[in-house]
Amino acid sequence: MTTEIRAMTVDDWEAVKEIYLQGIATGQATFETGAPSWDAWNSNHLPFARLIASDRPGGAVWGWAALSPVSTRVAYAGVAEVSVYVARHAVEESVAGC
């Protein structure tokens, strides 16, 4: 299987949001109970640290990763929290291929 890693764009938001909602549904990924709007998500994540994984160029989004600042305090400048989410279909296909 080939995996493409590329920068996330606003066009990826619906797939990113769906994968985030899948993570919420597990009860293990986050304390959040719903997905934010694009504008809210965008303002809370660093613009230079957002990646998409897909099964091929232009293919389905298999997962995403992004960094968000942990605090606005000067003492925490440069400190970030990482989020990594993998789509349910990617896990299922990966396990089926074993």
Stockholm file with secondary structure:
# STOCKHOLM 1.0

chainA/1-98         MTTEIRAMTVDDWEAVKEIYLQGIATGQATFETGAPSWDAWNSNHLPFARLIASDRPGGAVWGWAALSPVSTRVAYAGVAEVSVYVARHAVEESVAGC
#=GR chainA/1-98 SS CCCEEEECCGGGHHHHHHHHHHHHHHTSSCSCSSCCCHHHHHHTSCTTCEEEEESSTTCCEEEEEEEEESCSSGGGTTCEEEEEEECHHHHHHHHHTC
#=GC SS_cons        CCCEEEECCGGGHHHHHHHHHHHHHHTSSCSCSSCCCHHHHHHTSCTTCEEEEESSTTCCEEEEEEEEESCSSGGGTTCEEEEEEECHHHHHHHHHTC
//
